[in-house]
Amino acid sequence: MSSDIATVTTKGQVTIPKAIRRALDIQERDMLLFCIEEGRLIVTPLPRRPLGELYGALPATRPYPGMAAIREEVRAERGAGLASEGQEGGETA
């Protein structure tokens, strides 16, 4: 088990010793999870995941219809919404 000592600054900041950073491959802008268990602080590095790794993580609810179909669907929904707003407000053209 690796161990080292660090000092907490007045701002509550701690520099992770180089040997620890190297051993856990902690790099600039990495995120760390802090947990308290039985009076001890547990610090766990959260690995960065490339965006491509997330592909397929969520199931598709319907097939991708293409950009033109999506634009048409949005236009139709927005047009219907505007039309109903006009009728509710009693506006006349």
WOJOZI-V919020 format. One record per backbone hydrogen bond with DSSP energy under -1.0 kcal/mol. CO is the residue of the C=O (numbers start at 0). NH is the residue of the N-H. E is the energy in kcal/mol with one decimal. If there is no record, write none. Layout:
# WOJOZI-V919020
((CO;NH;E) (CO;NH;E))
This chain:
# WOJOZI-V919020
((8;11;-1.9) (12;8;-2.7) (16;20;-2.4) (17;21;-2.8) (18;22;-2.2) (19;23;-2.1) (20;25;-2.4) (26;29;-2.2) (30;45;-3.0) (32;43;-2.6) (34;41;-3.5) (36;39;-1.6) (39;36;-2.5) (41;34;-2.5) (43;32;-3.1) (49;52;-1.7) (50;53;-1.5) (51;54;-1.0) (53;56;-2.6) (65;69;-1.9) (66;70;-2.6) (67;71;-2.2) (68;72;-2.2) (69;73;-2.4) (70;74;-2.6) (71;75;-2.4) (72;76;-2.4) (73;77;-2.8) (74;78;-2.8) (75;79;-2.4) (76;80;-2.1) (77;81;-2.6) (78;82;-2.4) (79;83;-2.2) (80;84;-1.8) (81;85;-2.0) (82;86;-1.7) (83;87;-2.2) (84;88;-1.9) (85;90;-1.5))
